[in-house]
């Protein structure tokens, strides 16, 4: 195998990982809480970020909070990783494919406008190659907008821009910020009191978050 690149890694990484492993908390604990605090300060979000195991899980959590289910329609973009839209299928909702702007690779707001119906439950837009989708236009329809922000990072911005209602980042190895995915991988901006959802049960047949468990946790 020819290594084409190596992920940037702090000299202290091995020491810090060893500390986490010896702490007894490998998926949640003090370090994760500190990481969320640091993200909140760095990203300057209105609500405290919540970390889950992957960006895919964050998008699924957003769909759950919105209430997407069988018979609903979700407008999405085909210009993305399959993971961005897989949970729409798992929830037995219908994907309405929007057109892509050939110059930017981003979802086309005019195409989205033509697809809006009374069954539209959410819009999934994906930031592409560091560029943000036109969220100001997408949010004009009064439909919740999920922002797949795996390809963007706020510190590269020079001006304020409109963002989605739910912002899902990825910290996978080739993204702007990398973390061990076994501990945390993405965050979604939701009301802090709903952070209990991270402890929801998992459906043993599908491996997905259990909606009935989620309902019992929301206060």
Residue pairs with C-beta under 8 A, 6 or more apart in sequence:
7 173
7 174
7 178
8 178
10 16
16 31
17 180
19 31
20 26
20 29
20 31
20 183
23 29
23 30
23 31
25 31
25 32
26 182
26 183
27 53
27 182
27 183
28 198
31 183
32 51
32 183
32 184
35 51
35 179
35 184
36 48
36 49
36 50
36 51
36 187
37 48
39 45
39 49
39 51
39 187
40 48
40 49
42 154
42 155
43 49
43 154
44 154
45 167
45 189
46 189
47 189
47 190
47 191
47 192
48 192
48 195
49 187
49 188
49 189
50 187
50 188
50 190
50 192
50 194
50 195
50 198
51 184
51 185
51 186
51 187
51 198
52 58
52 61
52 184
52 185
52 186
52 187
52 188
52 198
53 181
53 184
53 185
53 186
54 83
54 170
54 172
54 181
54 185
54 186
55 83
55 148
55 150
55 168
55 169
55 170
55 172
55 185
55 186
56 83
56 84
56 86
56 87
56 186
57 185
57 186
57 209
58 166
58 168
58 169
58 186
58 187
58 188
59 83
59 84
59 87
59 124
59 146
59 148
59 168
59 188
60 87
60 90
60 208
60 209
61 188
61 190
61 197
61 209
62 122
62 144
62 146
62 166
62 168
62 188
62 190
63 74
63 87
63 88
63 91
63 122
63 146
64 197
64 209
64 211
64 214
65 166
65 190
65 194
65 197
66 121
66 122
66 144
66 146
66 166
67 121
68 74
68 88
68 91
68 93
68 121
68 122
69 91
69 92
69 93
70 91
70 92
70 93
71 92
71 93
71 94
71 119
72 91
72 93
72 94
72 119
72 120
72 121
72 122
73 93
73 94
73 95
73 96
73 117
73 119
73 120
73 121
74 85
74 88
74 93
74 94
74 95
74 96
74 120
74 121
74 122
74 123
74 124
75 95
75 96
75 97
75 98
75 112
75 115
75 116
75 120
75 122
75 123
75 124
75 143
76 84
76 85
76 88
76 95
76 96
76 97
76 98
76 123
76 124
77 84
77 97
77 98
77 100
77 106
77 107
77 124
77 125
77 126
78 97
78 100
79 100
79 105
79 106
79 107
79 126
79 128
80 126
80 128
80 148
81 150
84 124
84 126
84 148
85 95
85 124
87 208
88 95
88 124
89 95
90 206
90 208
93 121
94 119
96 115
96 120
98 107
98 108
98 111
98 112
98 115
99 107
99 108
99 110
99 111
100 106
100 107
100 108
101 107
101 108
104 128
104 131
105 128
105 129
105 131
106 125
106 126
106 127
106 128
106 131
106 132
106 133
106 134
107 125
107 126
107 133
107 138
109 134
109 137
109 138
112 123
112 137
112 138
112 141
113 141
116 141
116 143
120 141
120 143
121 143
121 144
122 143
122 144
122 145
122 146
123 138
123 141
123 143
123 144
123 145
123 146
124 145
124 146
124 148
125 133
125 135
125 138
125 145
125 146
125 147
125 148
125 164
126 133
126 148
126 150
126 151
127 133
127 147
127 148
127 149
127 150
127 151
127 152
128 151
129 151
130 151
130 152
130 156
131 151
131 152
132 152
132 161
132 163
133 147
133 164
134 162
135 145
135 147
135 161
135 162
135 163
135 164
136 162
138 145
138 164
139 145
139 162
139 164
139 165
144 165
144 166
145 164
145 165
145 166
146 164
146 165
146 166
146 168
147 163
147 164
147 165
147 166
147 167
147 168
148 168
149 164
149 167
149 168
149 169
149 170
150 168
150 169
150 170
150 172
150 175
150 186
151 175
152 176
153 169
153 176
153 177
156 176
166 188
166 189
166 190
167 187
167 188
167 189
168 186
168 187
168 188
169 175
169 177
169 186
169 187
170 185
170 186
171 177
171 178
171 179
171 181
171 184
171 185
171 186
172 178
172 181
172 185
179 185
193 219
194 217
194 218
196 217
196 218
196 219
197 209
197 214
197 217
197 218
199 217
200 209
200 210
200 213
200 214
200 217
201 209
201 210
201 212
201 213
202 208
202 209
202 210
203 209
203 210
